[in-house]
Amino acid sequence: MIGLSSLRRPGLALLAGLGLLCQPLLAAVQPDDFTTRVELRLDGEGPWYRMDLPMPLHFAARHADLRDLRVFNAEGEALAYALTRSSASEQRARHEHALRRFPLRGPAEGAGLPSVRVERSTTGTVVQVVADGPASAGEQLRGWLLDASGVQAPLEKLNLDWNADGEGFQRFSIEASDDLQHWESWGDGQVARLSFADQRIDQREVSLPGRSARYLRLIWQSPQQAPELTAATVVSASRQSLPATMAWSAPLEPISSKDGQYVWDLPLGLPIERLRIAVERPGSLLPVQVEARRDGAPQWQPLTSGVLYRLPQDGKEVAREELDLPGWMAVKQLRLTVDPRAGGFGQQVPRLEVGMHATQVVFLARGNPPFMLALGNLEASRTELPLATLVPGFDRSSLAKMGQADAVALPPQTGVHPAERQTAGQIVWKRVGLWAVLLLGVGLLGAMAFSLLRRPTARS
């Protein structure tokens, strides 16, 4: 009878040989597996860093969805990363302003507001606040008028300071006005100063509703007397909407130009969202149509039309050199057709810049620098993480707090060179061959086992 050991020996030897042959298939990717590698310069606090991917690096990729992008450390280890598209954002700036303050005096009892007359300059700044009528013996300090006419942004915080005699809690109502005639309630405020032994607690900040006002009126609640303020400041916040960051290519030369039609070929199909075509000659007015074609598609599809120009106006020169595209199509080729009735570009050969919302790469730095971003591997598969997984507790403000990464030097803006295409094809066929050897070996091993099991058992 044939022993199991005799059956196992050739099978194990065959499996070991197949394992050696297929070891390259199972190995992790290395920086040398990518055709484009750029060193990264880090700035700011980590361990997370973000980078707006420039268009030359988009062009260096072998897949439009950047599945072949990797980030490596100095040890050659692939780092965890995520991809996100740039979007419009809001920038907030906070400023502190000192306010002029004017005392408001009135009856000690009762809820009536102090009766005053306000004198203002031509710019609206309060010059003087005087009592409306003769002062009575029972009047006391009831509140304060604050001049915020020099603050143009919305008011978010009010900070007060007062003399040392004002111990305890200070409660007051807050009103706002733009003309000192009509007042709007902004709620109540409270500040406090408490002392115990050698300790003192100050609460001097009051929240405001984030709206604009030229004047604030603080009235202390009766019968409590208002403290003597020594300083009053407000914190304002201005907001500025910032458009999404755009990634632009360097100028591209057309591959074909005849009869008012110009054709450009991109290294790979990308969802282009904006075109920029320089109009160099003054006095040019160019109605144009833009068509696009996918990679390998025979038909052109219309994308947009518009008018490019460079014209004199009011002693200056105005120009329109950009066109918006819908961004839904992976564009491999672009064709620009100029209306011949406008004279065309003349002797100028138009150069095209393509743009789209920048892709942001966010990675977790681990190991030693220098760090490297790599692109250009036909066989690479997607390995990015969701942004919320890469950065626990992520929100949109997290990006602004991250460090910044930039490429030390960008590669030339070119497509895949013929030599690189041949190398990539050789890699593909090499891997196909290795898989074929593996499958053939498994088939032979199965056939051997089946043959040995069907062989008659020898009788002793």
HELIX and SHEET records of a PDB file:
HELIX    1   1 LEU A    4  LEU A   21  1                                  18    
HELIX    2   2 GLN A   23  LEU A   26  1                                   4    
HELIX    3   3 PRO A   31  ASP A   33  5                                   3    
HELIX    4   4 MET A   55  ALA A   60  1                                   6    
HELIX    5   5 PRO A  340  ALA A  342  5                                   3    
HELIX    6   6 LEU A  387  LEU A  390  1                                   4    
HELIX    7   7 ARG A  396  LYS A  401  1                                   6    
HELIX    8   8 PRO A  418  ARG A  454  1                                  37    
SHEET    1   A 7 ARG A  70  PHE A  72  0                                        
SHEET    2   A 7 PHE A 371  LEU A 375 -1                                        
SHEET    3   A 7 THR A  36  ASP A  43 -1                                        
SHEET    4   A 7 GLY A 403  ALA A 407 -1                                        
SHEET    5   A 7 TRP A  48  ASP A  52  1                                        
SHEET    6   A 7 THR A 359  LEU A 364 -1                                        
SHEET    7   A 7 TYR A  81  ARG A  85 -1                                        
SHEET    1   B 4 SER A  89  ALA A  98  0                                        
SHEET    2   B 4 LEU A 229  LEU A 242 -1                                        
SHEET    3   B 4 LEU A 155  TRP A 162 -1                                        
SHEET    4   B 4 GLU A 205  ARG A 211 -1                                        
SHEET    1   C 6 ARG A 100  PRO A 107  0                                        
SHEET    2   C 6 GLU A 139  ASP A 147 -1                                        
SHEET    3   C 6 TYR A 215  TRP A 220 -1                                        
SHEET    4   C 6 GLY A 168  SER A 177 -1                                        
SHEET    5   C 6 GLU A 184  PHE A 196 -1                                        
SHEET    6   C 6 GLN A 199  GLN A 203 -1                                        
SHEET    1   D 2 VAL A 116  ARG A 120  0                                        
SHEET    2   D 2 VAL A 126  ALA A 131 -1                                        
SHEET    1   E 4 MET A 246  TRP A 248  0                                        
SHEET    2   E 4 LEU A 352  HIS A 357 -1                                        
SHEET    3   E 4 ARG A 274  ILE A 277 -1                                        
SHEET    4   E 4 GLU A 322  ASP A 324 -1                                        
SHEET    1   F 6 SER A 256  LYS A 258  0                                        
SHEET    2   F 6 GLN A 261  LEU A 270 -1                                        
SHEET    3   F 6 VAL A 331  VAL A 338 -1                                        
SHEET    4   F 6 SER A 284  ARG A 293 -1                                        
SHEET    5   F 6 GLN A 301  GLN A 313 -1                                        
SHEET    6   F 6 LYS A 316  ARG A 320 -1                                        
END                                                                             
